[in-house]
Amino acid sequence: MVQTKPPSATFNPQPIHNTNMTEQPETHLVEIGHAKGERVESSYTVQLKDNANMSVFMQRFLKAYPPSLDNPIAIKWPSATGFSGTFGDETLHFLRSAPEVGEIYENSRG
């Protein structure tokens, strides 16, 4: 005997709305360029896309990932279109998935 589900028990998935701004869609993950030479652990240079507003992006980024002991972000050399710093895995994932980010490179010594 084959059992079937009654119509009221059919699976009807509902969309999940993400209200947490720190989580970005997985559809846009920027590849990380490898350092030429000795890599500096967790140190990266982030280059925004030409149409990105650095000030607006940095406000959103620092609100989502404020520097702390658990999240040691050392932003150095901010420029009009990019910045360099030390980022943990979660912060790096945020940066890789941000639509404003065009390129990310590992930093190297020398």
C-alpha positions in Angstrom: 0.0 0.0 0.0 1.4 3.4 -1.0 0.8 6.3 1.3 0.5 9.8 0.0 0.6 13.1 1.9 -2.7 14.9 2.2 -2.7 18.3 0.3 -2.4 20.3 3.5 1.0 18.6 4.3 2.7 19.4 1.1 6.1 21.2 1.3 5.7 24.9 0.5 9.0 26.7 1.2 8.9 30.3 2.1 11.7 32.7 1.3 14.1 33.5 4.1 14.8 37.2 4.5 18.2 38.0 5.9 18.1 41.1 8.1 21.7 40.7 9.3 23.8 43.1 7.3 27.0 41.3 8.2 26.0 38.3 6.1 26.2 38.8 2.3 24.9 36.6 -0.4 27.4 33.9 -1.5 26.9 34.8 -5.2 29.8 37.3 -5.3 33.0 36.0 -3.6 36.1 37.9 -4.7 39.1 35.6 -5.3 42.1 36.4 -3.1 45.3 37.2 -5.1 48.3 35.4 -3.7 51.4 37.3 -2.4 54.6 37.2 -4.4 57.2 36.4 -1.8 56.7 35.7 1.9 53.0 36.2 2.9 52.1 38.3 5.9 49.6 36.3 7.9 46.0 37.6 7.8 47.2 40.9 6.1 45.4 42.0 2.9 45.0 44.9 0.6 41.4 45.6 -0.5 40.6 47.5 -3.6 37.1 48.8 -4.2 35.4 49.0 -7.6 35.6 52.2 -9.5 32.0 53.1 -8.8 32.1 52.4 -5.0 32.0 55.2 -2.5 34.9 54.6 -0.1 33.3 56.7 2.7 30.0 54.9 2.6 31.6 51.5 2.4 33.9 52.1 5.3 31.0 53.3 7.5 29.1 50.1 6.7 32.2 47.9 7.1 33.2 49.4 10.5 29.6 49.2 11.8 29.4 45.5 10.8 32.9 44.7 12.1 34.1 47.2 14.7 37.7 46.7 15.8 37.9 44.7 19.0 40.1 42.1 20.7 38.1 39.3 19.1 38.2 41.1 15.7 41.5 42.8 15.4 41.2 45.1 12.4 44.3 47.2 11.7 43.3 49.5 8.8 46.4 51.1 7.3 47.0 53.5 4.4 43.4 54.3 3.4 43.2 55.8 0.0 40.4 57.0 -2.3 39.7 53.4 -3.6 41.3 50.9 -1.2 42.8 50.1 2.1 45.0 47.5 3.8 44.7 45.7 7.1 44.7 42.6 9.2 41.4 40.7 9.0 40.1 37.5 10.6 38.2 34.8 8.6 34.7 36.2 9.2 35.8 39.8 8.3 37.6 38.5 5.2 34.4 36.7 4.2 32.4 39.9 4.6 34.9 41.7 2.4 35.0 39.0 -0.3 31.2 39.0 -0.5 30.7 42.8 -0.5 29.5 44.0 -3.9 31.7 47.2 -3.6 34.9 45.1 -3.4 36.7 44.5 -6.7 40.0 42.9 -5.6 41.7 41.5 -2.5 45.4 40.6 -2.4 47.5 39.0 0.3 50.2 41.3 1.6 53.8 40.2 1.5 57.1 41.1 3.3 59.5 43.3 1.4 
